[in-house]
Amino acid sequence: MLREFHAAEEELVGRAVVMSDGKAGMIDGVDLDNVHGLRVSICGHHGQWPVSTIKYIQS
């Protein structure tokens, strides 16, 4: 499980995203939540959001 978490962290941190609620920015952190699974934090926005709410991610 930790191996998958670290792989997701390496893949997501530093990439530009647009969330389903319109927030946009660079992912600066990935955390593991017992209820929602992976949650991301975005530079310039306070809080964390479930990975499932990402609408677009930089390829």
DSSP file (Angstrom, degrees, kcal/mol; ACC not computed):
  #  RESIDUE AA STRUCTURE BP1 BP2  ACC     N-H-->O    O-->H-N    N-H-->O    O-->H-N    TCO  KAPPA ALPHA  PHI   PSI    X-CA   Y-CA   Z-CA
    1    1 A M     >        0   0    0      0, 0.0     4,-2.1     0, 0.0     5,-0.1   0.000 360.0 360.0 360.0 -43.4    0.0    0.0    0.0
    2    2 A L  H  >  +     0   0    0      1,-0.2     4,-2.6     2,-0.2     5,-0.2   0.852 360.0  57.2 -66.6 -32.3    2.8    2.4    0.8
    3    3 A R  H  > S+     0   0    0      2,-0.2     4,-1.9     1,-0.2    -1,-0.2   0.921 108.6  46.0 -62.4 -43.2    4.5    1.6   -2.4
    4    4 A E  H  > S+     0   0    0      2,-0.2     4,-2.4     1,-0.2    -2,-0.2   0.880 110.9  53.4 -66.5 -38.5    1.4    2.6   -4.3
    5    5 A F  H  X S+     0   0    0     -4,-2.1     4,-2.4     1,-0.2    -2,-0.2   0.937 110.4  46.3 -61.5 -47.2    1.1    5.8   -2.3
    6    6 A H  H  X S+     0   0    0     -4,-2.6     4,-2.3     1,-0.2    -1,-0.2   0.857 111.1  52.7 -65.8 -34.8    4.7    6.8   -3.0
    7    7 A A  H  X S+     0   0    0     -4,-1.9     4,-1.9     2,-0.2    -1,-0.2   0.915 111.0  46.7 -65.4 -42.4    4.2    6.0   -6.7
    8    8 A A  H  X S+     0   0    0     -4,-2.4     4,-2.1     2,-0.2     5,-0.3   0.894 111.2  52.7 -65.3 -39.7    1.0    8.3   -6.8
    9    9 A E  H  X S+     0   0    0     -4,-2.4     4,-2.3     1,-0.2    -2,-0.2   0.926 109.9  47.3 -61.7 -46.2    2.9   11.0   -4.9
   10   10 A E  H  < S+     0   0    0     -4,-2.3    -1,-0.2     1,-0.2    -2,-0.2   0.864 114.8  47.6 -63.0 -36.4    5.8   10.9   -7.5
   11   11 A E  H  < S+     0   0    0     -4,-1.9    -1,-0.2    -5,-0.2    -2,-0.2   0.837 120.8  33.5 -74.6 -33.4    3.3   11.0  -10.4
   12   12 A L  H >< S+     0   0    0     -4,-2.1     3,-2.1    -5,-0.1    15,-0.4   0.850  87.6  97.3 -97.2 -38.3    1.1   13.9   -9.1
   13   13 A V  T 3< S+     0   0    0     -4,-2.3    15,-0.2    -5,-0.3     3,-0.1  -0.319  94.7  17.4 -62.0 129.5    3.3   16.3   -7.1
   14   14 A G  T 3  S+     0   0    0     13,-3.0     2,-0.3     1,-0.3    -1,-0.3   0.355  96.1 121.5  93.2  -4.2    4.3   19.3   -9.3
   15   15 A R    <   -     0   0    0     -3,-2.1    12,-2.3    12,-0.1    -1,-0.3  -0.694  64.6-117.1 -94.5 146.6    1.7   18.8  -12.0
   16   16 A A  E     +A   26   0A   0     -2,-0.3    42,-3.1    10,-0.2     2,-0.3  -0.605  39.2 179.0 -80.5 138.2   -0.9   21.4  -12.9
   17   17 A V  E     -AB  25  57A   0      8,-2.9     8,-1.9    -2,-0.3     2,-0.4  -0.943  27.3-148.6-137.5 157.9   -4.5   20.5  -12.3
   18   18 A V  E     -AB  24  56A   0     38,-2.4    37,-2.6    -2,-0.3    38,-2.0  -1.000  24.8-145.6-123.1 127.3   -8.0   21.8  -12.6
   19   19 A M  E >   - B   0  54A   0      4,-3.3     3,-1.9    -2,-0.4    35,-0.2  -0.471  25.9-108.6 -89.9 163.3  -10.5   20.6   -9.9
   20   20 A S  T 3  S+     0   0    0     33,-2.7    34,-0.1     1,-0.3    -1,-0.1   0.726 119.2  56.0 -64.8 -21.4  -14.2   20.0  -10.5
   21   21 A D  T 3  S-     0   0    0     32,-0.2    -1,-0.3     2,-0.1    33,-0.1   0.360 124.3-100.6 -92.5   6.4  -15.0   23.1   -8.4
   22   22 A G  S <  S+     0   0    0     -3,-1.9    -2,-0.1     1,-0.3     2,-0.1   0.282  76.4 137.7  97.4  -9.9  -12.9   25.4  -10.6
   23   23 A K        -     0   0    0     -5,-0.1    -4,-3.3     2,-0.0    -1,-0.3  -0.424  30.5-174.9 -66.8 145.3   -9.8   25.6   -8.4
   24   24 A A  E     +A   18   0A   0     -6,-0.2     2,-0.3    19,-0.1    -6,-0.2  -0.984  21.9  94.1-142.6 152.5   -6.6   25.3  -10.4
   25   25 A G  E     -A   17   0A   0     -8,-1.9    -8,-2.9    -2,-0.3     2,-0.4  -0.970  68.2 -46.6 159.1-168.2   -2.9   25.2   -9.6
   26   26 A M  E     -A   16   0A   0     -2,-0.3    17,-2.7   -10,-0.2     2,-0.4  -0.764  51.7-117.6 -95.8 138.4    0.1   22.9   -9.0
   27   27 A I  E     +C   42   0B   0    -12,-2.3   -13,-3.0    -2,-0.4    15,-0.2  -0.623  33.7 175.1 -72.9 124.9   -0.2   19.9   -6.7
   28   28 A D  E     +     0   0B   0     13,-2.2     2,-0.3    -2,-0.4    14,-0.2   0.460  61.0  13.5-111.1  -3.1    2.2   20.5   -3.8
   29   29 A G  E     -C   41   0B   0     12,-1.1    12,-2.2   -17,-0.1     2,-0.4  -0.963  52.0-152.7-168.0 152.2    1.3   17.5   -1.7
   30   30 A V  E     -C   40   0B   0     -2,-0.3     2,-0.3    10,-0.2    10,-0.2  -0.998  20.5-176.4-128.3 131.9   -0.5   14.1   -1.6
   31   31 A D  E     -C   39   0B   0      8,-3.0     8,-2.6    -2,-0.4     2,-0.5  -0.892  24.5-123.5-127.1 158.4   -1.9   12.7    1.7
   32   32 A L  E     -C   38   0B   0     -2,-0.3     2,-0.4     6,-0.2     6,-0.2  -0.898  25.8-169.5-104.1 126.1   -3.6    9.4    2.6
   33   33 A D  E  >  -C   37   0B   0      4,-3.1     4,-1.9    -2,-0.5    -2,-0.0  -0.946  22.9-140.5-117.8 134.3   -7.0    9.7    4.2
   34   34 A N  T  4 S+     0   0    0     -2,-0.4    -1,-0.1     1,-0.2     4,-0.1   0.780 102.0  36.9 -63.3 -27.3   -8.8    6.8    5.9
   35   35 A V  T  4 S+     0   0    0      2,-0.1    -1,-0.2     1,-0.1    -3,-0.0   0.894 130.1  23.5 -92.3 -46.9  -12.2    7.9    4.5
   36   36 A H  T  4 S-     0   0    0      1,-0.3     2,-0.4    15,-0.0    15,-0.2   0.519  91.0-138.1-103.1  -7.3  -11.5    9.3    1.1
   37   37 A G  E  < S+C   33   0B   0     -4,-1.9    -4,-3.1    13,-0.1    -1,-0.3  -0.732  72.3  20.4  85.3-131.4   -8.2    7.7    0.0
   38   38 A L  E     -C   32   0B   0     -2,-0.4    13,-2.2    -6,-0.2     2,-0.4  -0.552  67.9-174.0 -77.9 135.9   -5.8   10.0   -1.7
   39   39 A R  E     -CD  31  50B   0     -8,-2.6    -8,-3.0    -2,-0.3     2,-0.3  -0.972   8.2-151.4-127.3 144.1   -6.2   13.7   -1.1
   40   40 A V  E     -CD  30  49B   0      9,-3.1     9,-2.5    -2,-0.4     2,-0.4  -0.864   3.3-149.1-116.1 149.4   -4.2   16.5   -2.8
   41   41 A S  E     -C   29   0B   0    -12,-2.2   -13,-2.2    -2,-0.3   -12,-1.1  -0.926  15.6-147.8-113.5 146.3   -3.3   20.0   -1.7
   42   42 A I  E >   -C   27   0B   0      5,-0.4     3,-2.0     3,-0.4   -15,-0.2  -0.931  23.2-105.7-119.7 133.9   -2.9   22.7   -4.3
   43   43 A C  T 3  S+     0   0    0    -17,-2.7   -17,-0.2    -2,-0.4   -19,-0.1  -0.294 106.3  17.7 -54.9 133.7   -0.5   25.7   -4.1
   44   44 A G  T 3  S+     0   0    0      1,-0.1     2,-0.4   -19,-0.1    -1,-0.3   0.405 109.2  90.5  85.0  -2.3   -2.3   28.9   -3.3
   45   45 A H  S <  S-     0   0    0     -3,-2.0    -3,-0.4     2,-0.1     2,-0.4  -0.991  70.8-132.8-128.4 133.5   -5.4   27.2   -1.9
   46   46 A H        +     0   0    0     -2,-0.4     2,-0.2    -5,-0.1    -3,-0.0  -0.673  68.0  29.0 -84.9 135.9   -6.1   26.1    1.7
   47   47 A G  S    S-     0   0    0     -2,-0.4    -5,-0.4     2,-0.0     2,-0.3  -0.565  78.4 -89.7 115.0-177.9   -7.3   22.6    2.2
   48   48 A Q        -     0   0    0     -2,-0.2    -7,-0.2    -7,-0.1   -18,-0.0  -0.974  28.7-158.4-136.4 149.7   -7.2   19.2    0.6
   49   49 A W  E     -D   40   0B   0     -9,-2.5    -9,-3.1    -2,-0.3     5,-0.0  -0.958  28.4-100.8-130.7 145.7   -9.4   17.6   -2.0
   50   50 A P  E >   -D   39   0B   0      0, 0.0     3,-2.0     0, 0.0   -11,-0.3  -0.340  30.2-123.6 -61.6 144.7  -10.0   14.0   -3.0
   51   51 A V  G >  S+     0   0    0    -13,-2.2     3,-1.9     1,-0.3   -12,-0.1   0.817 108.5  70.5 -58.0 -30.5   -8.1   12.8   -6.1
   52   52 A S  G 3  S+     0   0    0    -14,-0.3    -1,-0.3     1,-0.3   -13,-0.1   0.660  88.2  63.7 -64.6 -14.5  -11.5   11.9   -7.6
   53   53 A T  G <  S+     0   0    0     -3,-2.0   -33,-2.7   -34,-0.0     2,-0.5   0.391  72.2 116.2 -91.7   4.7  -12.4   15.6   -7.9
   54   54 A I  E <   -B   19   0A   0     -3,-1.9   -35,-0.2   -35,-0.2     3,-0.1  -0.623  39.1-179.8 -73.8 124.1   -9.6   16.3  -10.4
   55   55 A K  E     +     0   0A   0    -37,-2.6     2,-0.4    -2,-0.5   -36,-0.2   0.831  68.5  10.9 -92.0 -39.4  -11.2   17.3  -13.7
   56   56 A Y  E     -B   18   0A   0    -38,-2.0   -38,-2.4     2,-0.0     2,-0.4  -0.999  62.6-169.0-143.0 138.6   -8.0   17.9  -15.7
   57   57 A I  E     -B   17   0A   0     -2,-0.4   -40,-0.2   -40,-0.2   -45,-0.0  -0.994  34.7-104.4-129.6 137.5   -4.4   17.0  -15.1
   58   58 A Q              0   0    0    -42,-3.1   -43,-0.0    -2,-0.4    -2,-0.0  -0.314 360.0 360.0 -57.8 133.0   -1.4   18.2  -17.1
   59   59 A S              0   0    0    -44,-0.0    -1,-0.2    -2,-0.0   -44,-0.0   0.451 360.0 360.0 -92.7 360.0    0.0   15.5  -19.3
